Amino acid sequence: MYFLLQKVILPNIDLCTEEQLYFRTQGGKYNYTSRNLLVPRHKVACFDTFFNAFSVKKWKKYTTLTSLFLRVNIIGRGTINVRHKENGVIRVLKQIDFKSSCNISDEIEIDISKINFGYIYVEWQSDEDSVLNGFEFLTKDHVSKSSMALVITTYNRKEAVTKTINRINKTLLTQSEFKDRFKLIVVNNGEAINHPSGNGIMVINNENLGGSGGFMRGLIEAGKINDVKHVIFMDDDGSCEIESICRTHAFLLMAKDKNTVVTGCMLFEDNPAIIHESGAIWHRDFLHYPDKHYLDAREIDSLDTFDNERKIGYGGWWFFAFNINAIEYYSFPFFVRGDDLLFGYMHKKHNIVTLNGVASWQMDFERKISVLNSYLNFRTVAVPALISKRKFAALLLSVFFVREVFLASFSCRYELARAMIMS
């Protein structure tokens, strides 16, 4: 019995069309209608990409994975190369002469017993015009099954959240291969919304308690469902690949430690190949900055950079997945900017992991700067510093405060400076 770990992701015209995030090819052509890759004779399609490489390093480090298999869905004749890359060094693990007119191949075993770092990817060399429909990585390891709740909080964004509910229902909840694995909990802090009914969909009308209150209500409701073991907090526009959700669930089901958490990296909505943040790093216990900031995920060496881990302090709630039993504290049930930051600070036992292919597209935060946001942001930043046991944390906060106020003042943004002082 095989368990699906990771399925190929191909571009979707409604979500992202940056093809180099998904595959690399010279001469190949992607069909956005049938969603398959046409590879002409003597051409190559390579999947050493952000969305489709398999990170052996992180799967071996954080999960119980011991066996790995590949299944391909190709029409045509050619060679399948399974390659491993570590620190720029590439070697071939498997090379299979392949011919298929009925699409599905047998499972190909990949020996990972002596591989603990780097990533594995698939390359297709075509001997004739061929059609690549997809491939997937599987395991024969025993996996204890349980469900995952997708928790979304929304406030008067009817069109966006309705579209998200419909998309998740169509592409995930109603798919037979994922039967009973996922539940959708939408906490509605605003006006009533029309939504599709169906198994696995729960819409809860809630008081307007902000994102923090909404997500905590969703977490409480998820805990009442017997077979739900894991939860993802997601934005109401659901701007992530559905496969990102499935991979995350598979990863957490096999996690060695209940404190393993997966945070999706944030890609810029208007520059969809550029990473804003792949988890956030604490600096001196209160300042934080985005990891992998402005990394171009299309670059061929970007995966090596992405896999270089640093201790992540917290993950944004645009995509944040965890084991329910790893939660010790709830956030405040009211609107507070930086609720995800404080949640991360309260759960320092969490081992926060980022995975290539697990991401969400969001608006650039620079476009969200306002007086109110600055007031709330600075107040949130101050909390960890004021309760920190680190020497001189309060002094460092004061220096940071003075610097920010001066920068705002000398750029003639007096309302911004006043808001910081008030906070």
N, C-alpha and C positions, 0 to 999 in steps of 0.2 A: 504494500500500500504506500503510494507516494503522497507526500505533502508538499504543496506548492509554496515556494519561498519567494520567487520573484519572476514576474512575467515581463516580457518586452513592452516598453511604452513607445508608441509612435505618435508623431505630431497630430494635433487636433486643431482644425481651423477655428474652432470656437474657444480655444484656450491658449495654445502657443504654436507658432509656426517656425521657431528657430530650429531648423533641422539639425544643426550641429550639436544641439543638446541631446539628440536622440541617436543619430548615426552619422557616419562619414562615408561618402562614396564619390567616385569620379565616374560620371557617365550614367549612374543610376537615376531613376526618377520615382518620386513618391506620389502615389495616387491618394489625394485627400478624400475622395468619395468612397473608395473601397478600403482605404487605409491599409495599403500594402506597398511594398517597395519593389519596383521593377528593376532587375539587375541584368543588363545586356551581357551577351557572350564576352568572356575574357575580362570582365570588370569585377570589382571588389566592393563589398559593403562591409564596413567595420563598425563595431558597437562598443568601442573603448570610450564611452561617453558618459556624461553626468547622469543621465537617466537609465542607462542600460548596463554599465559595468557592475560586477558583483564584488563587493568589498569582502574578501576573505578575512582580512585583518579584523574587521569589526564583528563579523559573524562568528569567527573563532574566539575572539576575546570576550565577547559579552553573552554568547549563547552556547548551548550544548551541541552545536552542529558537529557531526563527524563524517557524514556522507553527503555527496553532492552528485546530482545527475542533470543532464541536459536533454530536453526534448525540443525538436525543431519542427516547424510547419512551413515547408518550402515545396514549391512545384518547380522541378527542373533538375539539372545535373550539374554537379560541381564538387567543391571541396569545403568541408567544414573544418576550420581551424579553431581550436580552443586554446587561447593564449593566457599566459600569466605575466603581469608586469609588476615589478617591484623596484623602486628607486631608479626608474629609467631603463632597467634591464628586462628585456622581453624574451620569453621562451615558450615553445609550443608544448602544450600538455597532451593534446590529442589532435590527430589529423585523420579525418574520415572522408573517404570517397563516397559521395552521396548521389543517389538517383531516386527520384520519387515522382510519381504521377498521381498519387493519392494523398499527398500532403503530409501526413503525419509519420514521423520517424519513430523507431524504438528509442528507449531511453539510453543515453550515452553516459557511462559512469566516468566521473572525474575524480581522480585520487587527490585528496587534499590533506592526507595524513601528515605530510611533511611541509605543508604550506601554512604559514601563520601570519604572513604579511602580504601587502599588495592587493591586487584585484585581478579577477578573471573576466575575460570578455570573449565574445564570439566574432569570428570573421568568416565571411562567405565569399569564396572565389568561384565565379560562375563559368562553367564550360559551355553553357548554352543560355539563351534568353530564359530567365527564371523569375519567379515571383516569390518573394519572401513575405510570408504572412505573420510570422512571429516565432518566438522561441521562449522557453521558460526554464528556470532552474528549480529543481525539486530535491527532496531528501527522502530517505527511507527511515530516518530516525523516528523514534516514538515521540509524538507530540500530544500532550494533554489538551483537549479542545475546551474552549469556553468562548463566550461572546464578548464583543466590544461595543460600547456605546459611543456614538458620535454626538457630542453635546455642542449645540450652537445657541448663542444668545443674540437676540435681535431687538431693535427698537425702531419701529416705523420705517422699515426698509422692505416694504411688502414685495415689491417686484424682485429684488435681489434674493430674498430668502425663499420666496415661492419657486423661483428658478432653481435654487440650490436643492430644495426638497425634491422637486421633480427629477432633477439630474441624479441625485443619490438614489432615489427610489428606482429609477429606470436602469441605472448602470451597476447598482450594487445590491440593493435589498431584494429585488425580484429575480436576481440571477441564481439559477439552480446550484452553481458551484459554490455559492456563498450562503446557501440556505441556513437561516437561523444564526449566522455568525455575527451579524451586525444589527444594531438597533439605532434609530435616530431619535434624539431628544432635542426638540427646539423649545427654548425658553423665550417666550414672547413678552418683552417688557412694555410693549406699546399697544397700538390698536389691533383689533382682531384681524387675522389673516385667513384667506381661503387657501386650503392646502389639500393635497390628495390624501385620501384615507388608505390604509393598508397595514398589513402586518409589519411590525417593527417601527412604525412611525408614531411618535407621541409629541403633541404640541401642548405646552403648558402655558396658560396665561398667568403672568406674574406681575407683581407690583414693579414699578420702575425703580429697580435697585441697582441700576448700572450693570456694566459687564461683569464686575466681580460678583454681585449678588445673583445675577443670572446664571453664571457658570457654577456657582456654589449650589444653587437650586438644582441645576441639572445633575451635578455630582451626587447630591443627596438622592434624587430620583433614580439615578443609575444604580446606586447601592441597594435599592429595593428590589431590583430584578435579579432573580436567583442565579442565573448562569452568566451574568456580566462580571467579568474580572478586570477588564481594562477599559479605559476611557480616553477619548481624544477631545480636547477643546479645539474648536475650529471657528473661523470667521463666518459670518452669515452669507458672504458671497461665495463660499466654498471654492475658492480659486486655486485648487490643487488637482493634480492627477488622481483619479480614483484608485489607480494602482498604488499610489503612495500610501493610501490608507491600508490596503491589503498587505503590502510589504511590512508596514509598521506593526500590524497585528501579528503577522507571522514571526517577526523578530521578537516581540514581547512574549509571545507564547513559548518561545524557546529560551528566553532569558535565564541566565544562571541565578540572578539576584532580583528580588522583587523591587528593589530600589532603582532598577534600570529604567530610564525615561528616554523617550525619543522626541526630540524637537525638530520640526521641519525648518529648513533654512528659508529665509525670506529673499525672494527675487523681486527686482523692481518691476512694477506693473508696466511702466513705460519704457523699460530697457530690460526685457525679460531674460536675458542671458547673464545679467550681472547680479552678483550676490550682495545684498545689503548686510545680512547678518546670518551667520551659521552658529547660533547660540551666542550668548553675551558673556564676557569675561569680567569678573570683579577685579577692581584695582584698589588696593588699600582699603578694602572692606566697604567702600561706598560708591566710588566712581566706577562706572562700568562702560565698556565699549564693545562694539560688535566684532566678533571673530570673522575672519575671511572677508573683511569689508572690501567691496569693489573687486572681488575676484571674478574674472570672466570665465564662466563655467563651460564655454565653448572650447577654450584652449586645450590643446592635447595633453599638456602637463598639469592641468588644473586639478585632476583627480589626485595626483600625488600630494599637492598642496592641501586639498580638501581633507585627505586622510590623516594629515599631521594633526594630532589631537592636542588640545590644551584643556585645562580644567574649566568647564563651563559652569557659570554661576546660576544662570536661569535661561529659560526658553520662552519665547513669545507665545501668547495664546492664539495666534493665527493658526498654529498647528503644534499641539503639545499633548503627548500621549504617555500614559502611565498606568501602573497597577493600582487599583483602588486601595489595596491594603498597605500601600506605601505612603498614604496621605495621613499625616498626623494633625494638621491644623487646617481650618477653613479660612478663607480670606474674609475681610469685612463685607457685610451684605449691603453695600451702598456704593455709589459711584466714586471711584478713586483712581486717578491716573497712575499707571505703573503697578497695577494690581498683580500682573505677572511677575514683575521684579520682586515685590514683597513676598509673593508666594514662593519664589525660588529661594529667597533669603531664609524663609521659615523652614525650608526642607533641604538643609545642607547635606543630608545623607544621600540625596539622589545622585545617581551616576547618569549625567545627561549626555546622550549620544546623538550625533548627527549622522545621517546616512545619505549618500548620494542617491538622487532619485526621490527623496522625500523633501518636498519644497512647496511653498505657497507664494503666489504673486500678490504683492501689496503695493499700495500707493507709497511713494517716497515720503518719509516723515518730514522732510524739509518743507513739503507743501502743506503740512498740518500745523506749522508753528503759529501760535496765537498767544494773546496775553493770558487767557484762561489756562491753556495747556502749559505754558511756562510756569505759571503759579503752581499748578498741580504737580508738574514734573519735579520742580525743585523741592517741593515739600516731601515728595516720595524719596528723592535722593538723600534727603537729610536724615530720614529714619534710620537706615543701617549705620550711618556714621555716629549718630547719637547713642546708639545702643552697643556699638562696637567696643570690644575689649582691647583693640589695637591701640598702642600708645600714639598719642598726638592725632587721633582720628578727628576729634572736634576742631583742633587747630587747622588741620588740612581742609576740613569742610569750610571753615571761615575763609581760608585763602581762596578756595574755589568760588565761594560766594562773592567775595570782593572782586575777583577777576571777571566773573560773569556780569555783575552789575556795571562795572567799568566798561566792558565791551559793549553792552547794550546802550549805556549812556553816551559813549563817544561815537556811536553809530546813529545817534539821535532817536533811539527807540526808547523813549522815556517811559511809556506805559509798560513796556516789557521790564524795564529796570524796577519800576514801582511794584509790579506784580511779584518780582523776586524778593523784594524787601518785605512785602506783606506776607509772603509764604514763610 
